[in-house]
Amino acid sequence: MAKRRTAKELEGITLLGSKKTVYADRYAPDALETFANKHPERDYWVTFTCPEFTSLCPVTGQPDFATITIRYIPDQRMVESKSLKLYLFSYRNHGDFHEDCVNMILNDLKACMDPKYIEVFGAFVPRGGIAIHPFANEGRPGTPYAELAEYRFRQHGIKG
């Protein structure tokens, strides 16, 4: 039988289970919610894939589509998936270049949960015959996670 989380463990989680979901009409980093990691002593990967990410070109206003992949090694806090979905959805009316969107996602997730390591990859659908695939990552400075970030960054550049 599954153990139910206590109220303290769910403190700060307001969107999950809500019957009145509100979709932001503009960029909304405040939509992100976190919860306590029950296993901070262990390193493990959490991966989110959002195959329906949409933002707007800041020049033409035309929609850009991408698959956004987020991978992180949590520390004390973890991002709640429904809040992440609503946060990513908030980019639908946001105009920014692909590279900016990927870096903003990394910065916002880092700010709300302070993971040991995080990476964000955007596989944007080609427009005008060119696909753009920005990758950003960061490991906690002064730790082996900074070395992991450097290694993963170099490997990503090799794989393309």
N, C-alpha and C positions, 0 to 999 in steps of 0.2 A: 504494500500500500504506500502510495506517494506521501511524503511528509509535506504538509502545507507550510508555507513561509509565514513567519510572524509579522505583525504589523511593523515592528522595528526594521525588519529586513526589507519591507516594501515601502519604507518611508521615502517620500519623494516621487514615487511612481503614481501618476495620476491618469495617464492616458490608457494604459493597459486595462481592458475590461470596460472602458467607458462606452456607453451606448450613444454618446453625443460627440463623435469625432468631428473636430473642426479642422479643415484643410486651409493652411495659411495661403494667402494670395501674394505673399512676398517672402523673401529670404528670412528665415526664422530660426536662428541658432538656439534661441531660448526653448525650442520644442524638445531639445535633447534632454532625456532623463537618464539617471544612472541608478544602479543598485549595488549593494555590497557583494564583492567577490568572496564566496565561501572557501576558496582555495588559493589565497594569495601566496602561500608558501611554495606553490608548484607553478612552474612555467608550462603554459599550454596556449595553443593558438585558438583564436576565435575568428571566423571568416564570415563576412556578409557579402552577398552578391546581389546587386540591384540591376537587373537587366532592362529596366524601363526608366532610367534616369533621363530627365529632360531639363534643359536650360535654354536660354535665348542668346543668340548672337548679339553682342552689345552694339554692333554697328547696324545690322540689317533688321534685327528683331525676329529673324526666322528661328524656328526651333532647332536645337541640336539634340541628338539622341546618343545615349551611351550605355554601356554596362559598366557600372562602378563596382570595383571589388575592394573591400576594406579587410585588412588582416591586422590583428593586434595580439599582443601578449599582455593580459590585464595585470594590474597590481591590486589596489584596494577596491576600485570601482569598475563597473562594467556598464556599457550602454544598453539600454532597454530597446528591443527591436522595433516595437511599434513607434516609439518616439523617433527612432532613426528613420523609419519609413516616412513619417510626417515631415521630418527635417529635410530629407532628400526631396520629397515632394515639393517643398517650399521653393526649390530652385526653378520650378516650371515657369515662373514669370520673372525670373532673375536674369539680367543680362550681364554675362561675363565670359571671358575667353576660357577655353577648356582647361588650360593650365592653371588659371586662377581658381576655377571651381574645385579642382583636385586639391590644391593647396589650402583653400578655405575649409574644405571638409576635414583635412588632416588637422588643421589648427583648431577647429571647433571641437573635434573629438578629443584631441589632446587636452584642451582647456577643461572639458567637463569630466574627464576620467583619469587623466595623467597615467597612461599606460606605460609599461616598461619599454615597449616597442610598438610602432604603428606604421602601416604603409597603406597608401591609397593609389589605386590604378584606375584610370579612365580609358576605356576602349570606345572612342567616339566613332560613330558611323560616318563614313566618308561624305564630304560635301565638296563639290567642285573637283572630284577625283582624288582628294587627299584625305586620308584618315590620320587623326591625331591621337596619340596614346600617351598622355602624361602620366608620370609615376613620381610620387613623393613619399619619402619615408623618414623616420626619425627614431633613434634609440636614446634612452636616457643617458645624458652625458656622464662620462667618468665611470661607466659600467660596461660589462661585456655586451650590453644591448646596443651601445654606440658602435661597437665593432661589428655586431650583427647587421646594423643599419648600413654600414659602409660595405660589407660583403654583399648584402642583398642588392644594394644600389648598383654595385659593379656587375653583379650577375644579371640584373635586369637589363642593363645596357648591352650585354653580350647577346642575350636572347632576343632583344628587339621588341 
